[in-house]
Amino acid sequence: MDLDRQIKVLIDEAPQDGVTPQVVAAVAPVLVLLANRLHHLQYYILQNLTQEWVVTTLSDRANPKITKRVIYAFPTLKDVSAVAVSEQDPQIVAAPLPVTHILFQLFALETVDSIIFFDTPGDLNKGTEIQRGELQKLIKSQMQPRSTPTSPFDRIPPDIA
């Protein structure tokens, strides 16, 4: 499913509360921008049987007290099996998800610092990290009203009459 279709599905499946579909549409350019940094339209995310994503805590080798919580996104099922998590715990499954949906979820996952997307099948040593803070900053700038007028009519004072 291409990125435009993924965004349409996100908007269509958003709660129809009069606000959420508009929010999704407003942040869509950010989701597409970040998705274009990656090489795949869908990734596999490890999750439990209640569809909660598996979070891994990483610690700094030089300073083990510094940690971050990440989610891994795999390009193929074969890459998931290379991790062998599913063999250790039958309660863990790999679910294919559109890349924009993963990025949108990252925005809502307050306990996660980033998602690491493995783009090269067979290579789990190098990934592209999308940090939650970066995503939040981009969305915040996207949501802020533009301060510069976009047309000459925007420059007309409201009390001209």
N, C-alpha and C positions, 0 to 999 in steps of 0.2 A: 504494500500500500504506500503510495507516494506521500510526501510531506503534506501537501494540500489536503489530501483525503484524510490523513491522520488528524489534522486540525479540525476538519469538518466533523469527524466522528467525536472528537473531544467536546466540541461545542454541542453537538446533538445529544451526547450522553450526559452532559452536565445537568445538575438539578435545575429544573425549570422553575426557579424561584424569582425570576425577573432580574436577577443580578449576575449569577454565576456564568451564564452563557456570554454575557457582555465582557466579564472579566477575562474569560478564556480567550475571547476574540481579541481583546486588548493586549494580552501577553503573547499571543501567537507569533508575532514577529521575533520575539526573543527566543521562543522555543525553536523556531526555524533556523535562526542564526546559530544557535548552539548545535542543533542537529546537523547543520552543514559542516561542522568541524569533524564530524564522525563519518565512518565509512559504510555504515549499514543502516537500513531503514527499520530493522527490528533486532532486538537483542533478547537473550534468555536471562531471566532473573531467577535466582533461587528463592523459593518461598515455601512456607509450611502449608499444611493442609487447610488452614484457615486464611490463606492468601496473604499472610504477613511476610514481608521480605526478610531474607536472612541478612543480618548486619554483622560485619566483621570489625573487631576492634584491632587497630594497628598501633604499635608503639615504636617510637623513635629508637633506633639502635644505640645511639650515643646517650640518649636520655630517656630511659624507659617510662618515666613519669609523664612524658608528653605522648598523648594518644589522640587518635581520631577514629571516628566510626564511619565505615564505608560500606557501600553495596557494590558488588561486582556485576557487570553486565557482559555476557559472553556472546560472541558472534555465532557460534554453532552449538548444537547439542554435544558434539564430540568434545568440544572444549570444556563443557560442563562436566562431562564424564572424566576428563583428565584430572579434575579437582578431586573426584571420588567422594564428594560429600554425600551424594545420594546413596552410595553403597554403605556409608557409615550410619546414615539415618534414613530409614524408609519413609519418614514423615516429611522429608524435604523433596520437592519436585522443582523442575525447571519449567518456567512459563515463558512463552514467547510474547513479547510486548513491543508495540510500536515505539520508536525512539522518542517521539514527542510526548507520549504518554508517560514514559519513564521520567523525562525531564520535568513535566508538570507535577508529577508525584514528589520529586525531589524538593520542590518549592514547599510542599506541605509537611515534609518529614523533618520535624524539628530536632529529632535525636540523631540525625545523620549529617555528617560533615560534607560528604561528597559521594559521587558515583564514579567508579573507575570502569571505563568502557574499553574492553579489549577489542581492537579492530582487526588484528591479523589472526586469522584462524591458525591454531597450532602454536601461537606465541603468547604465553601468559606472563611473560616477563616485562612486557611494555604495554602500558595502557594510556588512554587519554582521560585525565581526571577533570570532571566538571564539579567545581565546588559549589555548595549550597549558597555560600556568601556571594559568590560571583553572580549566580543566577538571581538572587534577591536584589543585588545592586542593579543589574540590567533591567529587571522588571520594575523596580522603583523608578528608574529614569524613564522607562517607557510609559509609566502611568502618570508621571508629572505633566501638568499642562505646559504647553509650549509658551515661552515668554515672548517670542518674536512673532509679529503678525505675519500671516501667510498670504494675505491679499491686501490691496490698497483699502478695501472697504473695512478691514479690521482696524485701521488706523483712525477712523472717523470717531470723534469723541461722542459719548452717549448723549450729551446735552447740547448738541449742535443746533437744535431747533429753537 
